[in-house]
């Protein structure tokens, strides 16, 4: 038994592209030297899927996260936008819950929530199923 993380980018037409984890790491560390011209000047949906392996073959999906990646005009990954969204998501996860009060409504600073939401998306059920099938190697997709 083992685990494998599989990343997929989706274009505007729901075209699915498998991105090796090493390529994402390179883009994150040095975006100017690892552009993806296909996505230049766009915001692209990403699915990160963790699958369970048995004899090195994927047998089931264990975990999914979905986020948005921004690419600059030259095709370089916008790491500042990605980092901003990831920090906001972490801040929300670690924030204490807002207590309910019987008094007048309190003003809540929702800036972090808006930043976090700007980096997330939720796929329709059919698309989520297709992403899972690609993660399980049941559906072929292009590789970046």
N, C-alpha and C positions, 0 to 999 in steps of 0.2 A: 504494500500500500504506500501511496505517496500523494503529494499534492502538486498541482501545476497551475500557474497563473497565466491566463491568456488575455491579451489585449486586442480589441477590435476598434477601428475607427469606422464611422459611417458617414458617407457623403450626403449631399442634399437629397439624393434620390434613394436613400436607404441602401446604397451599395456598401457591402461589407468588406473591410480590408483588415487582414491580420497583421498586427505590428509586433515584431519580436520585442521582448522585454529589454534586451540589450540596446536596441535602437531607441526605445523610449528613454532609457537611462542616459544614453549619449545626447539625445535632444535636450534633456533636462539639464545636463551639466554643461553642454557647449552647443547651444541652439544655432549659432551662426554657421557652424561647420557641418550641421546635419539638417538642412532644410528638406521639406517635402513640398515640391513645387505644385503638385496636384491640389494641395490645400492652401495655396498662397492667398492671403487676404481674406480668409474665411474663419468662421467658428465651426468646429467639427464636434460631433457627438462621439464619445468614447465609452466603451463598455469594458470593464475589467472583470473577468470571470475566473473564479478558482474552481478547478475540477479535481475530483478524486481519481487517482490512478490505480489500476490493478494490472500488474505485469506490464507497466509502462503505457497502458491504454486507458484513455479516459472512460470512466464508467458512470459518473454522475456529477452534476453541478452542485457545489456546496455554497457558493457565495457569489453575489453580483453587486457591483457598484457602477454607477453611471455618472459621467461628468462631461463637461464641455471643455474643449481645448481651442485656444485661439492661435491663429497663425498670422504673422505679419505679411506685408506685401511681397517680401522676398521668399516666403515659404518657411521662415524661421519660426519655431515654436515660441510663443509669448510666455516665457516662464514667470514673469511678474504677475500676470493675470492668474495663471495656474496657482502660484504660491499664495496669492491673495485669497482665492477661493478655498484652498486647502486650510489655510490658517483660520478662516471664518468657520469652516465646518468643524475644525478641532475646538475652537472657542465655544461653539454651540454645544458640542458634545460634553464639554467639561463645565459648562455654566450650571449653576444651581437653578432648580426650577423656580419660576416666578410664583410667589405665594399668592393665593386667592385672598382677597380682602372683602370685608362687608361694607367698607366705606366707599367714598367716591373713586372712580376709576383712576388708576395710577398711569402716568405717562411712562411708556416703555421705549427705550432706545432700540429700535429694530434694525439699525444699520447693518449689524453683523448678519442678521437673518437674510437681508436683501442681498448682501455680497455672497453669502453661501448659496442662496437660491440661484443666483446668476451663473453658477458653475455646475448646476445639476440639471438632469432631465430624467423623465420616466418614459420608457418605451411603451407603445401599445402592446397588448398581449401577444399578437401574432409576431411582431418584430422581436420581442423578448424571447419567444420560442425559437425563432430563426437564429438568434445570437447563441442561445444555449446549444442548438444543434451544431452550429459552427464550432463551438468550444468543445463539443464531444466528437468532432471530426466526422459528423454525419452529413454536413453540408460543406461544399468547397467554397472558398472565398479567395480573393486575390491577396497576395502577401506584399507588404511594403518593404 
